[in-house]
Amino acid sequence: MKMVGVSEYYLGTQVEHIAMGNPFEGAPGAHRGKRRCSHPAVRCLKLAHTGTTGAMGHTKRAPSEHYRILHSVWTRNVPELSTVADPQRRNHGDQNPVKRLRVGVVYGGRSSEHEVSLASAASVIANLDRERYEPIALRVERNGQWYLAERAPTIASAAENIESARLGNAHEGRSTRQVHLVAHPSNETLLIVERSQAPGPEAHPAGQTLAKGLALDVIFPIVHGPYGEDGTLQGLLELANVPYVGAGVLASAVGMDKAVMKTLFAAHGLPVVKHQVVWRRDWRTFPDRTLSEVTKQLRFPLFVKPANLGSSVGISRAIDRETLSDAVDLASQFDRKIVIEEGVTHCREIECAVLGNQMPEASVPGEIIPSGEYYDYAAKYLDDKSTTEIPASLSADQITQVRQLAIEAFRAIDGEGMARVDFLLERDTGTLFVNEINTHPGFTTISMFAKLWEASGLSYRTMLDRLITLALERHAEKQDTLTSAPHTTEHEHATDS
C-alpha cells in the first residue's frame, strides 16, 4: 500500500495549467465544452514553499464582456457593492492596480447549524488575504432568503453565536439588499435587489426597486447542515456554472446522508459498525414492531441519529427499549430517516482531514476526548471541557491505517475539495471503524479540520488559498466537458447514412 502523507504539491508547488494553448482565445461559452479556457487564477496562483501565501502574478486582460468568470477587482475602479464586505480596501493608486479574486462567502442557512456557520464564515472572511481576494459576505437567513450583508460576521466562536441567538442578541449584518443567484451561466453571478425605504439626496425615490448585477470569481459556501452541504446549494452553483469551494453535488448529498454513506462505505470494503435504518413513517405507524426489529438485530448500547444532520444535533445514546424509543422520537423530529448504530464499547474518537481533488492528501490524525460519554452537540459547542490531542497517540501502523482509510472514504463518495473523516477505535481489540465523513466540517481556526492541517504544516490562510485553487482547477476542467451533442452538418448526416 502507498503511504499517504502531507503532499509537497500544495505546500510549495506552482499550480499547473489546466488548459493548453492560448488561455485568452475568446470567451468560455455558456455551456461547457465550447472552449478550453482555464481560470486565470489557476494559472498564476502560487503557494510559497514556506507555507505563506505568495503574490498573484499579472495576466493579460481580455475584454470584460468576454468573461463571465473573470471579474476580478481592480482597486483603481472599485464598484460600490464591493465596499460592503471590505471597507478597509488598500488604495494602490492608478499606477499600480492590484487584481484580486472576488470571493462570495455564503453563510447562515435554514438548518439548526446556523450559528456554527456564522463562526466558520467569520474565520474565513477574516483570514482571506486582502492582497489577493475581495470577500463578499452573503448571508442566508433562517427563512432561506439571501442578503448582501452590511457587515461580515466577526464572532468566530460557535458557542458565542449560539448564546447570542438564545438571548435574542444576534446581529448578523442585516441589509435591505436581497441577493438572487442567477441560475444559469451569465456575466453576472448575482442579482442584487435593493428596495428603498426613504428618499435621499443620492438614492432612488422611496418605494422603488433597484436591481444591480454583481459578478463573482468563486463562491466559498460555508453553510452547514441541510440546504447548505447536502448537495442542494451545490446544484444551484452548478446551474450558475460558477466555481465553488468544496465537494460537488453527489459527494455533498452522500456526505450528508449517513445511511447512504454507510452503504457506499460497505460497498467499498470499508469497516463500518452494524446499523439499521428506520423511517419516521414506519416508526409512527408501528413503533412496537420497529423496536422489536431493531433490538433483534443490534445490541445495546445504541446510538440514534437523524440521517441528514450534522454537529451531533438530535443524537442520543440508548441503553434499553425505553431510552431507544425516546431517542427515535427525538431523531425523528429532525429527519424522516433515522440511523441506529451499534455502539463501540470503550472506543476512542479519531479524526483525519482530507484535502484535494483527484489526488487527495490526508493530515495527521487527531483524537477527540469528549467531556461526556460521547461527543454530542453540547460537548462540541456549549462547554469547554472536551479536549483534543493532535497528533493522536497512535502507533505508526495505526496512523497509516487511519490516513489510508480517510483517503478511501473520500474517494468512495467521489469527494473533492475537503472533508473530515471520523473514526471509532475500539480500545480492547484495536479495531478501527469508519464512522462518517463530513464534506463541510466546522471551519473556524480552532476547528478540528484546521487544527489537523496546522499540525501537518499547513496554515489556515494557506489552506484557504489551496481550497480556492482546487475549486478553480475543478471548474476549469469541467469546462472541457461537452454537455450536449455537437452540431453536425447535412453533409455529415449524409455520410453517416
Stockholm file with secondary structure:
# STOCKHOLM 1.0

chainA/1-497         MKMVGVSEYYLGTQVEHIAMGNPFEGAPGAHRGKRRCSHPAVRCLKLAHTGTTGAMGHTKRAPSEHYRILHSVWTRNVPELSTVADPQRRNHGDQNPVKRLRVGVVYGGRSSEHEVSLASAASVIANLDRERYEPIALRVERNGQWYLAERAPTIASAAENIESARLGNAHEGRSTRQVHLVAHPSNETLLIVERSQAPGPEAHPAGQTLAKGLALDVIFPIVHGPYGEDGTLQGLLELANVPYVGAGVLASAVGMDKAVMKTLFAAHGLPVVKHQVVWRRDWRTFPDRTLSEVTKQLRFPLFVKPANLGSSVGISRAIDRETLSDAVDLASQFDRKIVIEEGVTHCREIECAVLGNQMPEASVPGEIIPSGEYYDYAAKYLDDKSTTEIPASLSADQITQVRQLAIEAFRAIDGEGMARVDFLLERDTGTLFVNEINTHPGFTTISMFAKLWEASGLSYRTMLDRLITLALERHAEKQDTLTSAPHTTEHEHATDS
#=GR chainA/1-497 SS CCCCCCCHHHHHCCCCCSSCSCTTSSCCCSSTTSCCCCCHHHHHCCBCTTSSBCCCCCCCCCCGGGCSSCCCEETTSCCGGGGGTCSSCCCCCTTSCCEEEEEEEEEECSSTTHHHHHHHHHHHHHHSCTTTEEEEEEEECTTSCEEECSSCCCCCCHHHHHHHHHHTCCCCCCCSEEEEECSSCCSCSEEEEEECSSCCSSSCCTTCEEEEEECCSEEEECCCSTTTSSSHHHHHHHHHTCCBSSCCHHHHHHHHBHHHHHHHHHHTTCCCCCEEEEEHHHHHHCHHHHHHHHHHHCCSSEEEEESBCCTTTTCEEESSHHHHHHHHHHHHTTCSEEEEEECCTTEEEEEEEEEESSSCEECCCEEEECSSSSCCHIIIIICSCCEEESSCCCCHHHHHHHHHHHHHHHHHTTCCEEEEEEEEEETTTCCEEEEEEESSCCCSTTSHHHHHHHHTTCCHHHHHHHHHHHHHHHHHHHTTSCSSCCCCCHHHHHHHC
#=GC SS_cons         CCCCCCCHHHHHCCCCCSSCSCTTSSCCCSSTTSCCCCCHHHHHCCBCTTSSBCCCCCCCCCCGGGCSSCCCEETTSCCGGGGGTCSSCCCCCTTSCCEEEEEEEEEECSSTTHHHHHHHHHHHHHHSCTTTEEEEEEEECTTSCEEECSSCCCCCCHHHHHHHHHHTCCCCCCCSEEEEECSSCCSCSEEEEEECSSCCSSSCCTTCEEEEEECCSEEEECCCSTTTSSSHHHHHHHHHTCCBSSCCHHHHHHHHBHHHHHHHHHHTTCCCCCEEEEEHHHHHHCHHHHHHHHHHHCCSSEEEEESBCCTTTTCEEESSHHHHHHHHHHHHTTCSEEEEEECCTTEEEEEEEEEESSSCEECCCEEEECSSSSCCHIIIIICSCCEEESSCCCCHHHHHHHHHHHHHHHHHTTCCEEEEEEEEEETTTCCEEEEEEESSCCCSTTSHHHHHHHHTTCCHHHHHHHHHHHHHHHHHHHTTSCSSCCCCCHHHHHHHC
//
